[in-house]
């Protein structure tokens, strides 16, 4: 039997034809973006993921929920890294790309009132086009809170329009009729939308990562036509157009738990869509992770990893900042 010997010394290893794959997670306030992000980090198996987070407001609460942050980047024990988008999206991406240790996948969480288009165009623009490969836009929708009022927000509409996959989240909180109603809304906005039902952001990762669903050529054409508008910012004018404001509150004094409870149930303005924070109550040695979405809120406890303090962010439409500060200050001891 004849054997053929192959000289492998000059064979060039296969070089990836495309850059680092990128998934963008978008969705309206409180839809469950960070929960989905946590699912990805916990179930990523052997893939090393970099996560970029950019919370709307002065305090980056989401980064604290993910892991304790050292400056603007943190490395997790499982090889993943989290990075805050403080100095701009492109700079944050370069910080990931320049790391010695290879990162396999980049996931970005947008703010709840962000129009995804400028972020998409950043990745198809000439600066990042060859270094990254945009894979999918995931739009998380709160099945319970979603209603026609969302259409008062241009950003909420665009999040669905540009979504490659719509994750209809919190399906356990609604009736089948409401679920069908929301699906009909989504199909009216985006004909032929891919919709996945989820609870707590749980979805098999092969359904949402490395799926090559983003029509890159379409966005490249938009970007090439629009190069004179190449300044892409997360906090663009849509925030003002939609009337959303963010109010951040910090204090080194603890809350009285009964006063804070009264604020939540009796004094909270109706036009607050979303609130989140790390809370410190007197006489309780645990920190409380606070999440509010619509009329529903949760308080989960864990240990303090730093000196106790209160940090809160309220997001809503046409809020009276002074009124909220006055009410929340009265809850302090």
Order of alpha helices (4+ residues) and beta strands (2+ residues): beta-alpha-beta-alpha-beta-beta-alpha-beta-alpha-beta-alpha-beta-alpha-beta-alpha-alpha-beta-alpha-beta-beta-beta-beta-alpha
